[in-house]
Amino acid sequence: MADVTEMAGDPPAGRPSRAEAEEAVRTLIRWAGDDPGREGLAETPARVVRAFSDWFSGYGQDPAGYLRRTFEEVGGYDEIVVLKSIPFESHCEHHMAPIIGEVHIGYLPRNRVVGISKLARLVDAYARRLQIQERLTAEIADTLQEVLQPRGVAVVVESSHECMTTRGVHKRGVSMVTSRMLGAFRDNPATRREFFAAIGK
């Protein structure tokens, strides 16, 4: 969501105002060779800035904060918890082109678990920033490990990168897969295999 102070016309210190952001979009439209004042483009700068407020809302979120409320009454459950196929949209920091894919998360709880919706929120908080997939994967895994202190964490990210499909080499149908294994998932091959079987890999 857009920052309330920004919407009121008073952005955080050092951050351009909404008016400045819209003017930057007009400059890009002129640079592309079109007229930002024509009917079809007149409202485009405002729309783009609103879209950016959504696409990059992760900068205003605390990813670790989503994991701080946990549950200890788990009936002694100590097996793998897996949430698979979490969809996400991000943007690459090199071309600001979309990255679209899904994340699979697994962890071995020590004595507490977190609500599954919080795992999805964690993904979004990092995805809604300018990213590279490798860092996105590491940030999700490292935050889970740091906050929950489980016996292990596994994260796999699969996505397509529009910077590769709509420009440059123009290769469609290509997906990138990254993973980060911590604790038991790194040290124990059987635990790692169990996770990959759970996500169908």
N, C-alpha and C positions, 0 to 999 in steps of 0.2 A: 504494500500500500504506500501511496505517496506520503511523505512526511507532512504532518499537519502544519508545522511552522513554514515549510516551503509553500504550501498551498495558500497560506495567509500573506505571502510575499516577503517573508523574513527568513531566508535560508540560513543554515548553520554557518558559522564563521569559515571563510575560505571557500565556500561553495557558491558557484554562480547562481544568480536568481533565475526564476522561471522565464522571465522576459529575455535574459541573456541567452538561456538555452534555446529558446524559440528563435532568436536571431541567428544563432549558430546554424540551426536547421535551414533557415532561409539562405544563408551563405552557401551551404552545401547544395541546395537546389539550384542556385545561380551557377555554382561551379559545374554542376552536371549539365548545364545548358538550358535550363528552363526558367520560367518566370514565376517566382513564388507569390506574385500578386494575382495571378490568373485564378478564375473561379474554382477550378478543380484542385488547386494547391493552396488556396488562401487559408484554409483551416489545418493544413498538414503540419505546420510547425507545432501547433498546440497538441495535435493528436500524437505526434512523435514523442513529445515530452511526456505526455500521459502514459504512453506505452513504455518509455524508459523508466518511469516511476514504478511500473509493475515489473518489468523485466529485471531491474536491478534493485529491487526492494530488499534483497539480502543484505545490503550494506547497513541497513537500519535494524537488523535482527541480531540477536545473540544466540548462535547455534547451540552453545553449551547449555544455555538456560533452558532449552527444551527438555534436556535430559535430567535436570536436577530433581524433579519429582519422580520418585521411584516407589516400588511396592515390594515389601519384604514378605508378605503373607503369600508364599508361592507353593505351600504344601511340600516343601523339600525338593521342588523341581530343580534339577541341575543339568539338564540336557540342552542341546542346541536350540536356540530360538532363531528362527529364520523369517525374514520378511522379504519376499522376492518380487521382482517386476515392478518396482516403484518407478513410475514414469517421471521424467524431468525434462525441462527445457533450460538451456543455458546459452551463453554467447561466448565465442572464443575471443580472447584478449588480443589476438593478432589482427583479425579482420572484423570483429564484432558481428560475425555471422552466427546463425543458430547452431547449437549442438543439441540434438534431440535423441533421447535414449531412455534407458532404465537402469536402476541400481538394485543389486541384491545385497542384503545385509544379513549376517549371522553373528551371533555372539553366544558365549558360554557363560551364563550368569554365575556369579560367586554366591551371593545371598540376596540379590534384589534384581528386579526387572523393571523395564520402563514401558509405558503405554505405547502400543505400536504406532499410533498416529504421530507420536513424537519422533519416531524414526523417519517418517515421511517429511515432517517439518524440518528435521535436521538436514535432509537432502536438499530441500528447497532453499533453506537459508544459505547454503554454500553455492547451489546451482544458480541462484539469482544474483550472480556477480559475474564480472568478466573472469573467465576461467581458461585453464587448460585441463584436459581430462585427468592427466596424471595427478595434478595438485588436488582436484576435486575428490578423487579417490582417496588420497592420503588424508585430506582434511576430515572427511567423514569418519574414516577408521580411527584416526588419532584422537578425535574428539570423543568418540564412543569409549575408547580405551581409557582416556584420561578421566572422564566424568564417572563412568559406571564401574571402572576397575574390575572388569570381568576376567575370567580365566583365558579368554581369547576373543578376538574380533576378526571377522572376514568380510571384505567388501569387494564386490565385482561390479564394474561399470561397463556397459555396452552402449555405444552410441554411433550415430552418423554425424558427420561434420559438414555443414553446408559450405564452409570455406574450401572444401575439397570437391564438392559436387556441383557447385554453381559458379565456380571461378577456377583459375589455375589449371589443374589437370583434368577437371570435369569428369571425375570418376564416380558414377552412381552405384548404389548397391554395396558400397564398402562400409563395413562397420569396424570400429576400434574397440578393443577389449583391454581393460586395465584391472589390476587386482592389488589388494594389500591384505596380507595375512599377518596377524599379530598373536603372540602368546601360543596357545595350544594349536591354533590353526597353522601356524608356521612350524612348530616343533613336532607335531604329531600327524604323520601322513594319513592315518585312519580317520582322524577328526576332520582333516581337510577334505578327504574323499566323501565323508558323510555330508559335508556342506555342499559340495558340488553336485552330489546326487540329489539333494533337496531342491536345488535350483534347476535341475535338469541339464547339467553340464557334464 
